[in-house]
Amino acid sequence: QVQLVESGGGSVQSGGSLRLSCTVSGNRYSRLCMAWFHQVPGKEREGVASIDSDGNTSYADSVKGRFAIFQDNAKSTLDLQMNSLKPEATAMYYCAVDRDRGTYGRSYCRGAYDYWGQGTQVTVSS
């Protein structure tokens, strides 16, 4: 089974930066649809950023220009670089992975994810 372990969370001041990392094991790192979600108590889990097996990325409007999602194939990780952090980014962040349903060179991600990490807490203070 695919296993995901997040790391890199912590507490930072507003305007600071954090780099989250999701270690993927148990499956081929390539040909995966991958994403970062976050969730605060009492609210639904929301997508933050995603990347498909062709390298196409998508970001929530609230983080465009400040966050970057990318793969580090050498380390088998999915990273999320978060810059210019705002207090509203405070949440539990989860890594999610799903098998790419498309073909090589023609990725298709269905928007649902079968595998999830345990989460890592990010707290941004004013």
HUFEN-V157248 format. One line per field, one symbol per residue. ss: DSSP state (H for helix, E for strand, L for the rest). Layout:
BEGIN
ss->???
END
This chain:
BEGIN
ss->LLEEEEELLEEEELLLLEEEEEEEELLLLLLEEEEEEEELLLLLLEEEEEELLLLLEEELHHHLLLEEEEEELLLLEEEEEELLLLHHHLEEEEEEEEELLLELLELLLLLLLLEELLLEEEEEEL
END
